[in-house]
Amino acid sequence: MSADAQRCLSAIVDELKALSWWQTEPPSAAALSSSQPFCIDTLTFAQWLQFVLIARLQAMLESGAPLPQQISVYPMATESFKSVAENTQALEEAIAQLDECLSGLPVVREA
């Protein structure tokens, strides 16, 4: 599973970069320490993907720690991206594939 998870994370990184949403400078420690789900009060969803989800999963992969199996990021992604002008379909698909890879369950895509 770790190779599949790594492939899924790489696809998300690639899509964030393709959308020019990948950031070289991390948000402040205060922004990253939000207690809200998805750091919704301090980060954009793309920032949360990069600096929280991807960073944590990457660290887990590198240390050999078990990856989460109860994960459902796709619904939040589709909701978050409704208000952006960019075409996020490929990013949403990459996130759906990560959910499927980790949970082992199919993700129902929005039409």
KAGI-V405001 format. One record per backbone hydrogen bond with DSSP energy under -0.5 kcal/mol. CO is the residue of the C=O (numbers start at 1). NH is the residue of the N-H. E is the energy in kcal/mol with one decimal. If there is no record, write none. Layout:
co:CO nh:NH e:E
co:CO nh:NH e:E
This chain:
co:1 nh:5 e:-3.0
co:2 nh:6 e:-2.5
co:3 nh:7 e:-2.2
co:4 nh:8 e:-2.4
co:5 nh:9 e:-2.6
co:6 nh:10 e:-2.5
co:7 nh:11 e:-1.9
co:8 nh:12 e:-1.8
co:9 nh:13 e:-2.5
co:10 nh:14 e:-2.7
co:11 nh:15 e:-2.1
co:12 nh:16 e:-2.6
co:13 nh:17 e:-2.3
co:14 nh:18 e:-2.4
co:15 nh:19 e:-1.8
co:16 nh:21 e:-3.0
co:16 nh:22 e:-0.9
co:17 nh:20 e:-1.5
co:24 nh:26 e:-0.5
co:28 nh:32 e:-2.0
co:29 nh:33 e:-1.1
co:31 nh:34 e:-1.0
co:36 nh:39 e:-2.2
co:37 nh:40 e:-1.8
co:39 nh:42 e:-2.1
co:39 nh:43 e:-2.9
co:44 nh:48 e:-2.3
co:45 nh:49 e:-2.6
co:46 nh:50 e:-2.3
co:47 nh:51 e:-3.2
co:48 nh:52 e:-1.9
co:48 nh:53 e:-2.1
co:49 nh:54 e:-3.3
co:50 nh:55 e:-0.7
co:52 nh:56 e:-2.6
co:53 nh:57 e:-2.8
co:54 nh:58 e:-2.8
co:55 nh:59 e:-2.0
co:56 nh:60 e:-2.3
co:57 nh:61 e:-2.5
co:58 nh:62 e:-2.6
co:59 nh:63 e:-1.9
co:60 nh:64 e:-1.0
co:60 nh:65 e:-1.6
co:61 nh:64 e:-0.5
co:69 nh:71 e:-0.9
co:73 nh:77 e:-2.2
co:74 nh:78 e:-2.7
co:75 nh:79 e:-1.8
co:76 nh:80 e:-2.9
co:77 nh:81 e:-2.4
co:78 nh:82 e:-0.5
co:79 nh:82 e:-0.9
co:80 nh:83 e:-0.7
co:81 nh:84 e:-1.4
co:86 nh:88 e:-0.8
co:88 nh:92 e:-3.0
co:89 nh:93 e:-2.2
co:90 nh:94 e:-2.1
co:91 nh:95 e:-2.2
co:92 nh:96 e:-2.5
co:93 nh:97 e:-2.3
co:94 nh:98 e:-1.7
co:95 nh:99 e:-2.5
co:96 nh:100 e:-2.4
co:97 nh:101 e:-2.5
co:98 nh:102 e:-2.5
co:99 nh:103 e:-2.8
co:100 nh:104 e:-2.1
co:106 nh:108 e:-0.5
co:107 nh:109 e:-0.7
